[in-house]
Amino acid sequence: QVQLVESGGRLVEAGGSLRLSCAVSLRTFRTYTSGWFRQAPGKEREFVATINWNGGNTDIADSVKGRFTISRDNAKNTVYLQMNSLKPEDTAVYYCAADINPWRGIVRTAEDYEYWGQGTQVTVSS
Protein backbone atom coordinates (compact mmCIF):
# COMPACT_ATOMS: atom_id res chain seq x y z
CA GLN A 1 0.00 0.00 0.00
CA VAL A 2 1.53 3.28 -1.13
CA GLN A 3 1.09 6.15 1.27
CA LEU A 4 1.86 9.82 0.87
CA VAL A 5 1.58 11.88 4.04
CA GLU A 6 1.76 15.66 3.88
CA SER A 7 2.60 17.85 6.86
CA GLY A 8 3.50 21.42 7.65
CA GLY A 9 0.31 23.24 6.78
CA ARG A 10 -1.05 25.77 9.24
CA LEU A 11 -2.35 29.32 9.65
CA VAL A 12 0.24 31.95 8.75
CA GLU A 13 0.17 35.70 8.21
CA ALA A 14 0.63 37.21 4.76
CA GLY A 15 4.31 37.59 3.96
CA GLY A 16 5.25 34.59 6.04
CA SER A 17 6.83 31.30 5.07
CA LEU A 18 6.01 27.62 5.39
CA ARG A 19 7.70 24.41 4.38
CA LEU A 20 5.45 21.51 3.48
CA SER A 21 6.77 17.97 3.61
CA CYS A 22 5.49 14.84 1.94
CA ALA A 23 6.71 11.47 3.18
CA VAL A 24 6.28 8.69 0.64
CA SER A 25 6.19 5.00 1.52
CA LEU A 26 7.68 3.79 -1.75
CA ARG A 27 10.93 1.88 -1.62
CA THR A 28 11.65 2.96 -5.20
CA PHE A 29 10.59 6.57 -4.58
CA ARG A 30 13.94 7.78 -5.86
CA THR A 31 12.93 6.81 -9.43
CA TYR A 32 9.63 8.70 -9.49
CA THR A 33 8.52 12.19 -10.40
CA SER A 34 6.67 14.05 -7.64
CA GLY A 35 4.40 17.04 -7.63
CA TRP A 36 2.45 19.47 -5.50
CA PHE A 37 -1.07 20.64 -6.30
CA ARG A 38 -3.54 22.80 -4.41
CA GLN A 39 -7.27 23.28 -4.24
CA ALA A 40 -8.97 26.35 -2.84
CA PRO A 41 -12.66 26.33 -1.80
CA GLY A 42 -14.92 26.44 -4.82
CA LYS A 43 -12.01 26.08 -7.25
CA GLU A 44 -10.50 23.26 -9.24
CA ARG A 45 -7.29 21.56 -8.23
CA GLU A 46 -4.33 23.36 -9.77
CA PHE A 47 -0.71 22.52 -10.43
CA VAL A 48 1.86 24.13 -8.14
CA ALA A 49 5.21 22.42 -8.68
CA THR A 50 6.87 19.27 -9.97
CA ILE A 51 10.29 17.70 -9.61
CA ASN A 52 11.82 14.84 -11.56
CA TRP A 53 13.24 11.66 -10.03
CA ASN A 54 16.69 13.00 -9.19
CA GLY A 55 15.80 16.61 -8.49
CA GLY A 56 17.64 17.82 -11.53
CA ASN A 57 14.60 19.32 -13.21
CA THR A 58 11.74 21.28 -11.69
CA ASP A 59 8.81 23.35 -12.86
CA ILE A 60 6.83 25.89 -10.89
CA ALA A 61 3.44 27.39 -11.69
CA ASP A 62 3.55 31.00 -12.86
CA SER A 63 1.28 32.06 -9.99
CA VAL A 64 3.91 31.08 -7.40
CA LYS A 65 7.15 31.37 -9.36
CA GLY A 66 9.81 33.24 -7.46
CA ARG A 67 8.11 32.49 -4.15
CA PHE A 68 7.81 28.69 -4.02
CA THR A 69 10.50 26.06 -4.56
CA ILE A 70 10.26 22.28 -4.70
CA SER A 71 12.97 19.90 -3.59
CA ARG A 72 13.39 16.27 -2.60
CA ASP A 73 15.55 14.11 -0.39
CA ASN A 74 15.54 10.60 -1.85
CA ALA A 75 17.41 9.23 1.15
CA LYS A 76 14.44 10.26 3.29
CA ASN A 77 11.72 9.48 0.71
CA THR A 78 10.46 13.03 1.16
CA VAL A 79 9.44 15.90 -1.11
CA TYR A 80 9.33 19.48 0.12
CA LEU A 81 7.57 22.65 -0.92
CA GLN A 82 9.15 25.82 0.43
CA MET A 83 6.66 28.65 0.33
CA ASN A 84 7.82 32.23 0.92
CA SER A 85 6.08 35.60 0.73
CA LEU A 86 2.75 33.92 1.21
CA LYS A 87 -0.41 35.69 0.07
CA PRO A 88 -4.04 35.19 1.08
CA GLU A 89 -4.70 33.75 -2.38
CA ASP A 90 -2.32 30.90 -1.53
CA THR A 91 -4.90 29.62 0.93
CA ALA A 92 -5.81 26.08 -0.11
CA VAL A 93 -5.45 22.42 0.67
CA TYR A 94 -2.08 21.33 -0.66
CA TYR A 95 -1.64 17.81 -2.02
CA CYS A 96 1.48 15.92 -2.96
CA ALA A 97 1.44 13.27 -5.66
CA ALA A 98 3.70 10.57 -7.07
CA ASP A 99 3.99 9.39 -10.66
CA ILE A 100 5.23 5.81 -10.50
CA ASN A 101 6.52 5.58 -14.05
CA PRO A 102 10.24 5.44 -13.36
CA TRP A 103 12.79 7.90 -14.71
CA ARG A 104 10.21 10.31 -16.11
CA GLY A 105 10.74 14.02 -16.36
CA ILE A 106 8.61 16.72 -14.82
CA VAL A 107 4.83 16.28 -14.94
CA ARG A 108 2.34 19.16 -14.68
CA THR A 109 -0.96 17.34 -15.19
CA ALA A 110 -2.81 15.82 -12.26
CA GLU A 111 -4.13 12.95 -14.38
CA ASP A 112 -0.60 11.59 -14.81
CA TYR A 113 -0.10 11.01 -11.08
CA GLU A 114 -1.13 7.67 -9.67
CA TYR A 115 -0.84 8.29 -5.94
CA TRP A 116 -1.98 11.19 -3.81
CA GLY A 117 -1.75 12.29 -0.22
CA GLN A 118 -4.70 13.34 1.90
CA GLY A 119 -3.74 17.02 1.79
CA THR A 120 -2.63 19.63 4.31
CA GLN A 121 -4.43 22.92 4.92
CA VAL A 122 -2.56 26.17 4.39
CA THR A 123 -4.37 29.32 5.46
CA VAL A 124 -2.84 32.75 4.88
CA SER A 125 -4.40 35.62 6.77
CA SER A 126 -4.30 39.18 5.46
C-alpha positions as CSV (number, residue, x, y, z in Angstrom):
1,Q,0.0,0.0,0.0
2,V,1.5,3.3,-1.1
3,Q,1.1,6.1,1.3
4,L,1.9,9.8,0.9
5,V,1.6,11.9,4.0
6,E,1.8,15.7,3.9
7,S,2.6,17.8,6.9
8,G,3.5,21.4,7.7
9,G,0.3,23.2,6.8
10,R,-1.0,25.8,9.2
11,L,-2.3,29.3,9.7
12,V,0.2,31.9,8.8
13,E,0.2,35.7,8.2
14,A,0.6,37.2,4.8
15,G,4.3,37.6,4.0
16,G,5.2,34.6,6.0
17,S,6.8,31.3,5.1
18,L,6.0,27.6,5.4
19,R,7.7,24.4,4.4
20,L,5.5,21.5,3.5
21,S,6.8,18.0,3.6
22,C,5.5,14.8,1.9
23,A,6.7,11.5,3.2
24,V,6.3,8.7,0.6
25,S,6.2,5.0,1.5
26,L,7.7,3.8,-1.8
27,R,10.9,1.9,-1.6
28,T,11.6,3.0,-5.2
29,F,10.6,6.6,-4.6
30,R,13.9,7.8,-5.9
31,T,12.9,6.8,-9.4
32,Y,9.6,8.7,-9.5
33,T,8.5,12.2,-10.4
34,S,6.7,14.0,-7.6
35,G,4.4,17.0,-7.6
36,W,2.4,19.5,-5.5
37,F,-1.1,20.6,-6.3
38,R,-3.5,22.8,-4.4
39,Q,-7.3,23.3,-4.2
40,A,-9.0,26.3,-2.8
41,P,-12.7,26.3,-1.8
42,G,-14.9,26.4,-4.8
43,K,-12.0,26.1,-7.2
44,E,-10.5,23.3,-9.2
45,R,-7.3,21.6,-8.2
46,E,-4.3,23.4,-9.8
47,F,-0.7,22.5,-10.4
48,V,1.9,24.1,-8.1
49,A,5.2,22.4,-8.7
50,T,6.9,19.3,-10.0
51,I,10.3,17.7,-9.6
52,N,11.8,14.8,-11.6
53,W,13.2,11.7,-10.0
54,N,16.7,13.0,-9.2
55,G,15.8,16.6,-8.5
56,G,17.6,17.8,-11.5
57,N,14.6,19.3,-13.2
58,T,11.7,21.3,-11.7
59,D,8.8,23.4,-12.9
60,I,6.8,25.9,-10.9
61,A,3.4,27.4,-11.7
62,D,3.6,31.0,-12.9
63,S,1.3,32.1,-10.0
64,V,3.9,31.1,-7.4
65,K,7.1,31.4,-9.4
66,G,9.8,33.2,-7.5
67,R,8.1,32.5,-4.1
68,F,7.8,28.7,-4.0
69,T,10.5,26.1,-4.6
70,I,10.3,22.3,-4.7
71,S,13.0,19.9,-3.6
72,R,13.4,16.3,-2.6
73,D,15.6,14.1,-0.4
74,N,15.5,10.6,-1.9
75,A,17.4,9.2,1.1
76,K,14.4,10.3,3.3
77,N,11.7,9.5,0.7
78,T,10.5,13.0,1.2
79,V,9.4,15.9,-1.1
80,Y,9.3,19.5,0.1
81,L,7.6,22.7,-0.9
82,Q,9.2,25.8,0.4
83,M,6.7,28.7,0.3
84,N,7.8,32.2,0.9
85,S,6.1,35.6,0.7
86,L,2.7,33.9,1.2
87,K,-0.4,35.7,0.1
88,P,-4.0,35.2,1.1
89,E,-4.7,33.8,-2.4
90,D,-2.3,30.9,-1.5
91,T,-4.9,29.6,0.9
92,A,-5.8,26.1,-0.1
93,V,-5.5,22.4,0.7
94,Y,-2.1,21.3,-0.7
95,Y,-1.6,17.8,-2.0
96,C,1.5,15.9,-3.0
97,A,1.4,13.3,-5.7
98,A,3.7,10.6,-7.1
99,D,4.0,9.4,-10.7
100,I,5.2,5.8,-10.5
101,N,6.5,5.6,-14.0
102,P,10.2,5.4,-13.4
103,W,12.8,7.9,-14.7
104,R,10.2,10.3,-16.1
105,G,10.7,14.0,-16.4
106,I,8.6,16.7,-14.8
107,V,4.8,16.3,-14.9
108,R,2.3,19.2,-14.7
109,T,-1.0,17.3,-15.2
110,A,-2.8,15.8,-12.3
111,E,-4.1,13.0,-14.4
112,D,-0.6,11.6,-14.8
113,Y,-0.1,11.0,-11.1
114,E,-1.1,7.7,-9.7
115,Y,-0.8,8.3,-5.9
116,W,-2.0,11.2,-3.8
117,G,-1.8,12.3,-0.2
118,Q,-4.7,13.3,1.9
119,G,-3.7,17.0,1.8
120,T,-2.6,19.6,4.3
121,Q,-4.4,22.9,4.9
122,V,-2.6,26.2,4.4
123,T,-4.4,29.3,5.5
124,V,-2.8,32.7,4.9
125,S,-4.4,35.6,6.8
126,S,-4.3,39.2,5.5
